[in-house]
Amino acid sequence: MHKTLLVSKYTAIKRLISSQIRRSLSIYAGGRKIECIDCKYSHLYKGIDSDGIFYVTSLALKLAKSHNIRALEIANEIGALLSGNLGNIFFVRVTPGALIHVGLSDQCLAIWLANLTSLGFGEELGEELCSTLPDSCSPELLSSSPALFTAQYIHARCCSLLRLGEQEGLIKLNEINYDSIPWLNHNQKIRCDRQATHRLIYELVQMVDLLCCEDSGSSKVVNWEKSVVSLIDAFEGFWSNCRIWGEVKSSEPELARMRIGLVLATRVVLKHLLSKKLGIIAPQFM
């Protein structure tokens, strides 16, 4: 997989996959000399199972109806093109029902998480967190909605944990890059032994997809408050089940660093949701 595919322009995995589906579809249509149908984000949806996160497209079924070609034949041809375009850290599979599944490997998730934490949606993360700030957030800047107040509190807690992580030597906020956090173990698997970690990563992927891939032509309106609640629920489950300090930091320092990396990723996404979509402050202290 080429890291450049996921940098800046392709912060969202859904955007990357959708782009490559359009490319594969264009090649297929050109070879068949048929009209290419429009391919928008709405044609791609996400699932999760014991094997991880995957995306599904039913484009072959749509083409089969409009061009009188067997759906499975179309799916196999587009699937082969897509597999070549995406590289070997995505898994492309065609189901008997002519659905095309695109699965994310642990290496792909690690690159994505590294991209998210190092870019931070364009923020200077370390400088911002280490700047001189008031000890608490003014009451008038806090949301009156219980759910959004909790989200603001979780954001402030993430900031506090990151400052503590820097004091403890787990992370250097001014020097975040692709190699700062050991997302993968020696077997090239994401360092997580808890379902709560998988859920938090899934929610982070979901939230960035929503933030980066809103379809202006769709009638579906994103409920951003509900989205924030899903993310903070996932983070609270993670924080309750996945410790960072004490014995974990002493005996498994790389796992502790990976977990503080997920705190950073949560903070990046939550700040964007609060400030850009909900129009409320994302406090660093409460």
C-alpha positions as CSV (number, residue, x, y, z in Angstrom):
1,M,0.0,0.0,0.0
2,H,1.3,3.5,-0.8
3,K,1.2,5.8,2.1
4,T,0.7,8.8,-0.2
5,L,-2.8,7.4,-1.1
6,L,-3.9,8.0,2.5
7,V,-2.2,11.4,3.1
8,S,-4.3,14.6,3.2
9,K,-6.5,14.1,0.2
10,Y,-7.6,10.6,1.4
11,T,-8.0,11.1,5.1
12,A,-11.2,9.0,4.9
13,I,-10.8,5.4,3.9
14,K,-14.3,5.5,2.3
15,R,-13.1,8.3,0.1
16,L,-10.0,6.4,-1.0
17,I,-12.0,3.2,-1.8
18,S,-14.7,5.2,-3.6
19,S,-12.1,6.9,-5.7
20,Q,-10.6,3.5,-6.7
21,I,-14.0,2.0,-7.4
22,R,-14.7,4.9,-9.8
23,R,-11.4,4.3,-11.5
24,S,-12.0,0.6,-11.8
25,L,-15.5,1.2,-13.1
26,S,-14.3,3.6,-15.7
27,I,-11.7,1.1,-17.0
28,Y,-14.3,-1.7,-17.1
29,A,-16.8,0.5,-18.9
30,G,-14.2,1.6,-21.4
31,G,-13.2,-1.9,-22.2
32,R,-16.8,-3.1,-22.6
33,K,-17.7,0.1,-24.5
34,I,-20.7,0.7,-22.3
35,E,-22.0,3.8,-20.5
36,C,-20.5,4.1,-17.0
37,I,-23.0,4.7,-14.2
38,D,-22.4,7.4,-11.6
39,C,-20.6,6.2,-8.5
40,K,-21.1,8.2,-5.3
41,Y,-20.3,7.6,-1.7
42,S,-23.9,6.4,-1.2
43,H,-23.1,3.2,-3.2
44,L,-20.6,2.2,-0.6
45,Y,-21.5,1.1,2.9
46,K,-19.4,-0.2,5.8
47,G,-19.7,-3.4,7.9
48,I,-17.8,-5.1,10.6
49,D,-17.3,-8.7,11.6
50,S,-14.9,-10.9,13.4
51,D,-12.4,-10.3,10.6
52,G,-12.4,-6.5,10.9
53,I,-13.8,-3.6,9.0
54,F,-14.9,-3.9,5.4
55,Y,-16.8,-1.9,2.8
56,V,-19.5,-3.2,0.4
57,T,-20.6,-2.0,-3.0
58,S,-23.5,-3.3,-5.1
59,L,-22.5,-1.6,-8.3
60,A,-22.3,-4.8,-10.2
61,L,-26.0,-5.4,-9.6
62,K,-26.9,-1.9,-10.8
63,L,-24.8,-2.4,-14.0
64,A,-26.4,-5.8,-14.6
65,K,-29.9,-4.4,-14.5
66,S,-29.1,-1.5,-16.9
67,H,-26.8,-3.4,-19.4
68,N,-28.2,-6.9,-19.4
69,I,-24.9,-8.5,-18.3
70,R,-24.5,-11.2,-15.6
71,A,-23.9,-9.4,-12.2
72,L,-21.4,-11.9,-11.0
73,E,-19.3,-11.5,-14.2
74,I,-19.3,-7.8,-13.8
75,A,-18.4,-8.1,-10.1
76,N,-15.5,-10.4,-10.8
77,E,-14.0,-8.1,-13.4
78,I,-14.4,-4.9,-11.4
79,G,-13.1,-6.8,-8.3
80,A,-10.0,-7.8,-10.1
81,L,-9.3,-4.2,-11.3
82,L,-10.0,-2.9,-7.8
83,S,-7.7,-5.3,-6.2
84,G,-4.9,-4.2,-8.5
85,N,-5.6,-0.5,-7.8
86,L,-5.8,-0.7,-4.1
87,G,-2.7,-2.8,-3.4
88,N,-2.1,-5.8,-1.2
89,I,-3.1,-4.4,2.2
90,F,-6.8,-4.3,1.2
91,F,-8.7,-7.6,0.6
92,V,-11.1,-7.6,-2.3
93,R,-13.7,-10.4,-2.3
94,V,-16.7,-11.0,-4.6
95,T,-19.6,-12.8,-2.9
96,P,-21.9,-15.3,-4.7
97,G,-24.5,-12.5,-4.7
98,A,-22.2,-10.3,-6.8
99,L,-21.5,-7.9,-4.0
100,I,-17.9,-6.6,-3.8
101,H,-16.3,-6.5,-0.4
102,V,-13.2,-4.5,0.3
103,G,-11.6,-5.4,3.6
104,L,-9.1,-3.4,5.6
105,S,-6.0,-5.2,6.8
106,D,-4.3,-4.3,10.1
107,Q,-1.5,-2.7,8.1
108,C,-4.1,-0.4,6.4
109,L,-5.6,0.6,9.7
110,A,-2.1,1.3,11.1
111,I,-1.3,3.6,8.2
112,W,-4.7,5.3,8.5
113,L,-4.3,5.9,12.3
114,A,-0.8,7.2,11.7
115,N,-2.1,9.6,9.1
116,L,-4.9,10.7,11.3
117,T,-2.7,11.4,14.4
118,S,0.1,13.0,12.4
119,L,-2.0,15.3,10.3
120,G,-4.7,16.0,12.9
121,F,-7.0,17.6,10.3
122,G,-4.3,20.2,9.8
123,E,-3.9,21.1,13.5
124,E,-0.6,21.8,15.2
125,L,-1.4,19.3,17.9
126,G,1.6,19.6,20.2
127,E,1.8,23.4,20.1
128,E,-1.9,23.8,20.8
129,L,-2.0,21.3,23.7
130,C,1.2,22.8,25.3
131,S,0.2,26.4,25.0
132,T,-0.8,28.6,28.0
133,L,-4.5,28.1,28.7
134,P,-6.9,28.9,31.5
135,D,-7.4,26.2,34.2
136,S,-11.0,25.7,33.3
137,C,-13.6,26.4,30.7
138,S,-16.0,29.3,31.2
139,P,-19.6,27.9,32.0
140,E,-21.1,29.9,29.2
141,L,-19.0,28.1,26.7
142,L,-20.3,24.7,27.8
143,S,-23.2,23.0,26.1
144,S,-26.5,22.8,27.9
145,S,-27.2,19.4,26.2
146,P,-26.2,16.6,28.5
147,A,-24.8,14.5,25.6
148,L,-22.7,17.4,24.2
149,F,-21.5,18.4,27.7
150,T,-20.3,14.9,28.1
151,A,-18.5,15.1,24.7
152,Q,-16.8,18.3,25.8
153,Y,-15.8,16.6,29.1
154,I,-14.3,13.6,27.2
155,H,-12.4,16.0,24.9
156,A,-10.9,17.8,27.9
157,R,-10.1,14.4,29.5
158,C,-8.3,13.3,26.3
159,C,-6.2,16.5,26.4
160,S,-5.3,15.8,30.0
161,L,-4.3,12.2,29.3
162,L,-2.1,13.4,26.4
163,R,-0.4,15.9,28.6
164,L,0.1,13.2,31.2
165,G,1.4,10.8,28.5
166,E,4.0,13.4,27.5
167,Q,5.1,13.8,31.1
168,E,5.4,10.0,31.4
169,G,7.5,9.8,28.2
170,L,4.9,7.9,26.2
171,I,4.4,10.5,23.5
172,K,6.0,13.7,22.2
173,L,3.1,15.9,21.1
174,N,5.4,18.3,19.1
175,E,7.0,15.4,17.2
176,I,4.1,13.3,16.0
177,N,4.8,11.5,12.7
178,Y,4.1,8.1,11.0
179,D,6.6,6.3,13.2
180,S,5.7,7.9,16.6
181,I,3.2,5.2,17.7
182,P,3.7,1.4,17.4
183,W,0.3,0.6,16.0
184,L,1.4,-2.9,14.9
185,N,3.1,-5.7,16.8
186,H,5.8,-8.0,15.5
187,N,3.2,-10.1,13.7
188,Q,2.0,-6.9,11.9
189,K,-1.3,-7.0,13.8
190,I,-2.9,-4.0,15.5
191,R,-1.9,-4.0,19.2
192,C,-5.2,-4.6,20.7
193,D,-6.4,-7.5,22.9
194,R,-9.8,-6.0,23.8
195,Q,-13.1,-5.7,21.9
196,A,-13.4,-2.2,23.2
197,T,-10.3,-1.2,21.2
198,H,-11.8,-2.6,18.0
199,R,-15.0,-0.7,18.6
200,L,-13.2,2.6,19.2
201,I,-11.2,2.2,15.9
202,Y,-14.4,1.3,14.1
203,E,-16.1,4.5,15.4
204,L,-13.1,6.6,14.5
205,V,-13.2,5.3,10.9
206,Q,-16.9,5.9,10.8
207,M,-16.7,9.4,12.1
208,V,-13.9,10.4,9.6
209,D,-15.9,8.9,6.8
210,L,-18.9,11.0,7.8
211,L,-16.8,14.1,8.2
212,C,-15.0,13.8,4.9
213,C,-17.5,12.1,2.7
214,E,-20.8,14.0,3.1
215,D,-22.8,13.7,-0.1
216,S,-24.2,17.1,-0.8
217,G,-26.6,15.6,-3.3
218,S,-28.1,13.2,-0.7
219,S,-31.3,13.8,1.1
220,K,-29.9,12.0,4.2
221,V,-28.9,14.5,6.9
222,V,-26.2,13.4,9.4
223,N,-27.3,13.6,13.0
224,W,-24.0,15.0,14.4
225,E,-25.1,14.9,18.0
226,K,-25.9,11.2,17.7
227,S,-22.6,10.6,16.0
228,V,-20.8,12.3,18.8
229,V,-22.6,10.1,21.3
230,S,-21.5,7.0,19.5
231,L,-17.9,8.1,19.6
232,I,-17.9,9.0,23.3
233,D,-19.6,5.8,24.2
234,A,-16.9,3.9,22.3
235,F,-14.2,5.9,24.0
236,E,-15.6,5.4,27.5
237,G,-15.7,1.6,26.8
238,F,-12.1,1.7,25.7
239,W,-11.0,3.7,28.7
240,S,-12.8,1.4,31.1
241,N,-11.2,-1.7,29.7
242,C,-7.8,-0.7,28.3
243,R,-5.4,0.8,30.9
244,I,-2.4,2.8,30.0
245,W,-0.5,3.5,33.3
246,G,0.9,1.3,36.0
247,E,1.7,-2.3,35.2
248,V,0.7,-1.9,31.5
249,K,3.2,1.0,31.1
250,S,5.9,-0.9,32.9
251,S,5.5,-4.3,31.3
252,E,4.0,-3.5,27.9
253,P,5.2,0.1,27.0
254,E,4.5,-0.3,23.3
255,L,0.9,-1.3,24.1
256,A,0.6,1.7,26.4
257,R,2.0,4.0,23.6
258,M,-0.5,2.5,21.1
259,R,-3.4,3.2,23.6
260,I,-2.3,6.8,24.1
261,G,-2.2,7.0,20.3
262,L,-5.9,6.1,20.3
263,V,-6.6,8.8,22.9
264,L,-4.9,11.3,20.5
265,A,-6.9,10.0,17.5
266,T,-10.1,10.4,19.5
267,R,-9.2,13.9,20.5
268,V,-8.5,14.9,16.9
269,V,-11.9,13.6,15.6
270,L,-13.9,14.8,18.6
271,K,-12.5,18.3,18.3
272,H,-13.5,18.4,14.7
273,L,-17.0,17.2,15.4
274,L,-17.5,19.6,18.2
275,S,-16.0,22.7,16.6
276,K,-16.8,22.2,12.9
277,K,-20.1,20.3,12.9
278,L,-21.8,21.3,16.2
279,G,-20.3,24.8,16.6
280,I,-19.4,24.5,20.2
281,I,-16.0,24.8,22.0
282,A,-13.8,21.7,22.5
283,P,-12.3,22.6,25.8
284,Q,-8.8,21.4,26.9
285,F,-9.5,21.9,30.6
286,M,-12.7,21.4,32.6
